[in-house]
Structure formats: C-alpha cells, structure tokens
Amino acid sequence: MAQFFQINPINPQSRLIGRAAEIVAAGGVIVFPTDSAYAIGCRLGEKLAVERIRALRQLEKHHNFTLMCRDLSELASYAKVDNQMFRLLKNHTPGPYTFIMPATAEVPRRLVQAKRKTIGLRLPANAIVQSLITGLGEPLMSCSLIMPGDTQPLTDPYDIRDTLDHQVELVIDGGFCGLEATSVIDLTGDEPELIRQGCGVVDEIIG
C-alpha cells in the first residue's frame, strides 16, 4: 500500500520532505506534483524502479525520461551547455519546460537517447519537488503521469492513490497542479525547436 503525504505546496514540511527523499533513495517509485502536472519518478540510475515505471506506463524501451534538477549548476553536470543555451535557460527557468540537450558522461547510458546521445532536463518551479531534489541531493528521474489509454495526466491525488495504491511507494498530495504536461524544446540544433506544446509560453524561446 502506498504511503500518502499531504505536503504544503508553498511551505513544504521538512519532515515529510525528508521522509520522501528517504523513500526515493531506497529505490522507491513516487508520484509528486510539479509546475505542470503530476509526475512519477525515482532515483537516477535506479534500474529496477525505472523498469517498474516503464511497465506501469507501458512505455517503449527507448522512451526518454526527464531529469529534474535543482538549479543550472546541477543541470550542467548532466548536459553539455554552451553560452547560448545557458542564456536561454537562465531566462526561462525554473518553469514548465523540458529541454532536450546533449548528455554528458554523468548520465547512465541506458537513459540516453541511443542515436542522438541526448537527455531531457527540467528545472521545475514547484516548491515541493524543489525541496525533494534538494533533500535527495541529486536529480530526480521522472515522466508525466499519463496512464495507458489516457491523453492527459492524472490530476487528483486521491484518484492517483486509488489507481496506483499497490504500484508505487508514495503519493504526494500537493494540491491541484494542472492538466498539461510540459512544453518540450530541443536545443541540440542550430535553433531551438518545439517538439511538444504544453504548459509555458514558448514564443520567446522559439522566436
């Protein structure tokens, strides 16, 4: 049975955040709020947890997960960031965007897009997930909580608990997040390219 933490979205309780970080560090799969919609995630490189998420979401083997990072300095450990990318990221993060970027050797090989050697990265503007990443001391692997056959993420934490009660270790109730996933923007080419329109204004990024 999944644990269920109600965490204040503005001032997250440090005790609950610490316990959530312990669950992730121990290999657990958790559901948590972001600045777009609820997401499901686990510790970076936790192979068994990744496979559980793939099975739960019925994802193909090469589906790209996203690394949620605490800040730009942490992001730069996992992506190759040039000056132009850095300026763009600084102006538009934290926020509801996933950026596709060239991966560094710090990213486990099985998480990198095989042909392009890329990884998706986020700097979410949500106090709960920011506190969780800080407590964990490393990025959080994640993907949107869109169940097989659905087109939108699950939004009600009580429904999420009922649906996934025996499939995850923890559901964090952080209130209503939204119905849309992030906007996905590819920064690996000469110009930013919009891959998926979701939350977040993209006109200034795409030009």
C-alpha positions as a Markdown table, in Angstrom:
| # | Residue | x | y | z |
|---|---|---|---|---|
| 1 | Met | 0.0 | 0.0 | 0.0 |
| 2 | Ala | 1.4 | 3.4 | -1.0 |
| 3 | Gln | 2.1 | 6.0 | 1.7 |
| 4 | Phe | 0.2 | 9.3 | 1.2 |
| 5 | Phe | 1.8 | 12.6 | 2.3 |
| 6 | Gln | -0.1 | 15.8 | 2.2 |
| 7 | Ile | 2.6 | 18.5 | 1.7 |
| 8 | Asn | 2.1 | 22.2 | 1.8 |
| 9 | Pro | 2.8 | 23.5 | -1.8 |
| 10 | Ile | 4.1 | 26.8 | -0.6 |
| 11 | Asn | 6.0 | 25.8 | 2.6 |
| 12 | Pro | 6.7 | 22.1 | 2.3 |
| 13 | Gln | 7.1 | 20.4 | 5.7 |
| 14 | Ser | 10.7 | 19.4 | 6.1 |
| 15 | Arg | 9.9 | 16.2 | 8.0 |
| 16 | Leu | 7.7 | 14.9 | 5.2 |
| 17 | Ile | 10.2 | 16.0 | 2.5 |
| 18 | Gly | 13.0 | 14.2 | 4.4 |
| 19 | Arg | 10.9 | 11.0 | 4.6 |
| 20 | Ala | 10.0 | 11.3 | 0.8 |
| 21 | Ala | 13.7 | 11.6 | 0.0 |
| 22 | Glu | 14.5 | 8.5 | 2.0 |
| 23 | Ile | 11.9 | 6.6 | 0.1 |
| 24 | Val | 13.4 | 7.6 | -3.2 |
| 25 | Ala | 16.9 | 6.9 | -2.0 |
| 26 | Ala | 15.8 | 3.4 | -1.0 |
| 27 | Gly | 14.7 | 2.7 | -4.6 |
| 28 | Gly | 11.1 | 3.7 | -4.3 |
| 29 | Val | 8.8 | 4.9 | -7.0 |
| 30 | Ile | 6.8 | 8.0 | -6.1 |
| 31 | Val | 4.2 | 10.3 | -7.6 |
| 32 | Phe | 4.7 | 14.0 | -7.0 |
| 33 | Pro | 3.4 | 17.5 | -8.1 |
| 34 | Thr | 5.2 | 19.7 | -10.5 |
| 35 | Asp | 4.6 | 23.1 | -12.1 |
| 36 | Ser | 2.7 | 21.5 | -14.9 |
| 37 | Ala | 1.0 | 18.2 | -13.9 |
| 38 | Tyr | 1.7 | 15.3 | -11.6 |
| 39 | Ala | 4.7 | 13.2 | -12.4 |
| 40 | Ile | 6.0 | 9.8 | -11.5 |
| 41 | Gly | 9.7 | 9.3 | -10.7 |
| 42 | Cys | 12.5 | 7.6 | -9.0 |
| 43 | Arg | 16.2 | 7.9 | -8.2 |
| 44 | Leu | 18.6 | 8.5 | -11.0 |
| 45 | Gly | 20.1 | 5.2 | -12.2 |
| 46 | Glu | 17.7 | 3.0 | -10.1 |
| 47 | Lys | 17.3 | 0.3 | -12.8 |
| 48 | Leu | 14.5 | -1.7 | -11.1 |
| 49 | Ala | 12.5 | 1.4 | -10.4 |
| 50 | Val | 12.8 | 2.6 | -13.9 |
| 51 | Glu | 11.6 | -0.7 | -15.3 |
| 52 | Arg | 8.6 | -0.6 | -12.9 |
| 53 | Ile | 7.7 | 2.9 | -14.3 |
| 54 | Arg | 8.1 | 1.6 | -17.8 |
| 55 | Ala | 5.7 | -1.3 | -17.1 |
| 56 | Leu | 3.2 | 0.9 | -15.3 |
| 57 | Arg | 3.1 | 3.5 | -18.1 |
| 58 | Gln | 3.5 | 0.8 | -20.8 |
| 59 | Leu | 6.4 | 2.8 | -22.2 |
| 60 | Glu | 8.6 | 1.6 | -25.1 |
| 61 | Lys | 12.1 | 0.6 | -24.2 |
| 62 | His | 13.6 | 3.8 | -25.7 |
| 63 | His | 11.2 | 6.3 | -24.1 |
| 64 | Asn | 13.1 | 9.2 | -22.8 |
| 65 | Phe | 12.9 | 10.0 | -19.1 |
| 66 | Thr | 13.5 | 13.5 | -17.8 |
| 67 | Leu | 16.0 | 14.6 | -15.2 |
| 68 | Met | 14.5 | 17.2 | -12.8 |
| 69 | Cys | 17.4 | 19.3 | -11.5 |
| 70 | Arg | 17.7 | 21.7 | -8.6 |
| 71 | Asp | 19.4 | 24.5 | -10.5 |
| 72 | Leu | 21.5 | 25.4 | -13.5 |
| 73 | Ser | 24.8 | 24.3 | -12.0 |
| 74 | Glu | 23.4 | 20.8 | -11.3 |
| 75 | Leu | 21.9 | 20.7 | -14.8 |
| 76 | Ala | 25.3 | 21.4 | -16.3 |
| 77 | Ser | 26.6 | 18.2 | -14.8 |
| 78 | Tyr | 24.3 | 16.2 | -16.9 |
| 79 | Ala | 24.1 | 18.3 | -20.1 |
| 80 | Lys | 26.6 | 20.0 | -22.4 |
| 81 | Val | 25.6 | 23.6 | -22.1 |
| 82 | Asp | 27.1 | 26.3 | -24.4 |
| 83 | Asn | 26.8 | 30.0 | -23.8 |
| 84 | Gln | 23.7 | 30.4 | -25.9 |
| 85 | Met | 22.0 | 27.6 | -24.2 |
| 86 | Phe | 22.9 | 29.0 | -20.8 |
| 87 | Arg | 21.4 | 32.4 | -21.5 |
| 88 | Leu | 18.2 | 30.8 | -22.8 |
| 89 | Leu | 17.9 | 28.5 | -19.7 |
| 90 | Lys | 18.7 | 31.3 | -17.3 |
| 91 | Asn | 15.9 | 33.4 | -18.8 |
| 92 | His | 13.2 | 30.7 | -18.8 |
| 93 | Thr | 13.9 | 28.6 | -15.8 |
| 94 | Pro | 12.6 | 27.5 | -13.4 |
| 95 | Gly | 9.4 | 26.8 | -15.4 |
| 96 | Pro | 7.2 | 24.2 | -17.1 |
| 97 | Tyr | 9.7 | 23.3 | -19.8 |
| 98 | Thr | 11.6 | 20.1 | -20.7 |
| 99 | Phe | 14.8 | 20.9 | -22.7 |
| 100 | Ile | 16.4 | 18.2 | -24.9 |
| 101 | Met | 20.1 | 18.6 | -24.6 |
| 102 | Pro | 23.4 | 16.7 | -25.4 |
| 103 | Ala | 24.0 | 14.4 | -22.5 |
| 104 | Thr | 27.3 | 14.2 | -20.5 |
| 105 | Ala | 29.0 | 11.0 | -19.3 |
| 106 | Glu | 27.3 | 11.5 | -15.9 |
| 107 | Val | 24.0 | 10.2 | -17.4 |
| 108 | Pro | 23.6 | 6.4 | -17.3 |
| 109 | Arg | 23.9 | 5.1 | -20.8 |
| 110 | Arg | 20.5 | 3.4 | -20.7 |
| 111 | Leu | 18.8 | 6.7 | -20.1 |
| 112 | Val | 20.3 | 8.5 | -23.0 |
| 113 | Gln | 18.6 | 8.6 | -26.4 |
| 114 | Ala | 20.7 | 6.0 | -28.2 |
| 115 | Lys | 21.3 | 7.6 | -31.6 |
| 116 | Arg | 21.5 | 11.3 | -30.6 |
| 117 | Lys | 23.0 | 11.0 | -27.1 |
| 118 | Thr | 20.5 | 13.4 | -25.7 |
| 119 | Ile | 18.6 | 13.7 | -22.4 |
| 120 | Gly | 15.6 | 15.7 | -21.3 |
| 121 | Leu | 16.1 | 18.1 | -18.4 |
| 122 | Arg | 13.8 | 20.3 | -16.3 |
| 123 | Leu | 14.1 | 22.9 | -13.6 |
| 124 | Pro | 10.6 | 22.9 | -12.1 |
| 125 | Ala | 9.0 | 25.9 | -10.4 |
| 126 | Asn | 7.4 | 23.9 | -7.7 |
| 127 | Ala | 8.4 | 24.2 | -4.0 |
| 128 | Ile | 7.6 | 20.5 | -3.2 |
| 129 | Val | 9.7 | 19.0 | -6.0 |
| 130 | Gln | 12.5 | 21.6 | -5.5 |
| 131 | Ser | 12.7 | 20.7 | -1.8 |
| 132 | Leu | 12.6 | 17.0 | -2.6 |
| 133 | Ile | 15.5 | 17.3 | -5.1 |
| 134 | Thr | 17.5 | 19.3 | -2.6 |
| 135 | Gly | 16.8 | 16.7 | 0.2 |
| 136 | Leu | 17.8 | 13.9 | -2.2 |
| 137 | Gly | 21.0 | 15.6 | -3.2 |
| 138 | Glu | 20.7 | 14.6 | -6.8 |
| 139 | Pro | 18.3 | 14.9 | -9.8 |
| 140 | Leu | 15.0 | 13.0 | -9.8 |
| 141 | Met | 14.2 | 10.9 | -12.8 |
| 142 | Ser | 10.6 | 11.4 | -14.0 |
| 143 | Cys | 7.9 | 11.3 | -16.6 |
| 144 | Ser | 4.4 | 12.6 | -16.9 |
| 145 | Leu | 1.7 | 10.5 | -15.1 |
| 146 | Ile | -0.3 | 9.7 | -18.2 |
| 147 | Met | -1.8 | 6.2 | -17.8 |
| 148 | Pro | -2.1 | 3.8 | -20.8 |
| 149 | Gly | -5.1 | 4.8 | -22.9 |
| 150 | Asp | -5.3 | 8.3 | -21.5 |
| 151 | Thr | -4.3 | 11.5 | -23.2 |
| 152 | Gln | -4.0 | 13.7 | -20.2 |
| 153 | Pro | -2.1 | 13.2 | -16.9 |
| 154 | Leu | -3.9 | 12.2 | -13.7 |
| 155 | Thr | -4.7 | 15.3 | -11.6 |
| 156 | Asp | -6.5 | 14.3 | -8.4 |
| 157 | Pro | -4.1 | 12.9 | -5.8 |
| 158 | Tyr | -6.8 | 10.8 | -4.2 |
| 159 | Asp | -7.7 | 9.2 | -7.5 |
| 160 | Ile | -3.9 | 8.7 | -8.1 |
| 161 | Arg | -3.7 | 6.9 | -4.7 |
| 162 | Asp | -6.7 | 4.7 | -5.6 |
| 163 | Thr | -5.3 | 3.9 | -9.0 |
| 164 | Leu | -1.7 | 3.2 | -8.1 |
| 165 | Asp | -2.0 | 2.1 | -4.4 |
| 166 | His | -0.1 | -1.1 | -4.9 |
| 167 | Gln | 2.2 | 0.0 | -7.6 |
| 168 | Val | 4.2 | 2.9 | -6.0 |
| 169 | Glu | 5.7 | 3.5 | -2.6 |
| 170 | Leu | 4.5 | 7.1 | -2.1 |
| 171 | Val | 1.9 | 9.6 | -3.5 |
| 172 | Ile | 2.5 | 13.2 | -2.5 |
| 173 | Asp | -0.6 | 15.3 | -2.4 |
| 174 | Gly | 0.4 | 18.9 | -3.3 |
| 175 | Gly | -2.9 | 20.1 | -4.4 |
| 176 | Phe | -4.1 | 20.7 | -8.0 |
| 177 | Cys | -1.3 | 21.1 | -10.5 |
| 178 | Gly | -2.8 | 21.3 | -13.9 |
| 179 | Leu | -3.9 | 19.2 | -16.9 |
| 180 | Glu | -1.0 | 19.8 | -19.3 |
| 181 | Ala | 2.5 | 18.3 | -19.5 |
| 182 | Thr | 5.5 | 20.5 | -20.1 |
| 183 | Ser | 6.4 | 22.1 | -23.4 |
| 184 | Val | 9.3 | 20.1 | -24.9 |
| 185 | Ile | 12.0 | 22.1 | -26.6 |
| 186 | Asp | 15.0 | 20.6 | -28.5 |
| 187 | Leu | 18.2 | 22.7 | -28.0 |
| 188 | Thr | 20.5 | 20.4 | -29.9 |
| 189 | Gly | 20.2 | 22.1 | -33.3 |
| 190 | Asp | 21.2 | 25.5 | -34.6 |
| 191 | Glu | 17.9 | 27.0 | -33.3 |
| 192 | Pro | 15.5 | 25.8 | -30.6 |
| 193 | Glu | 12.8 | 23.5 | -32.0 |
| 194 | Leu | 9.4 | 23.0 | -30.4 |
| 195 | Ile | 8.7 | 19.2 | -30.1 |
| 196 | Arg | 5.6 | 19.4 | -28.0 |
| 197 | Gln | 3.4 | 22.4 | -27.0 |
| 198 | Gly | 2.3 | 22.1 | -23.4 |
| 199 | Cys | 2.5 | 24.5 | -20.4 |
| 200 | Gly | 4.6 | 27.5 | -20.7 |
| 201 | Val | 4.9 | 30.3 | -23.2 |
| 202 | Val | 7.3 | 29.3 | -26.0 |
| 203 | Asp | 7.2 | 32.3 | -28.4 |
| 204 | Glu | 10.2 | 33.9 | -26.8 |
| 205 | Ile | 12.2 | 30.7 | -26.9 |
| 206 | Ile | 11.3 | 29.6 | -30.4 |
| 207 | Gly | 11.3 | 33.0 | -31.9 |
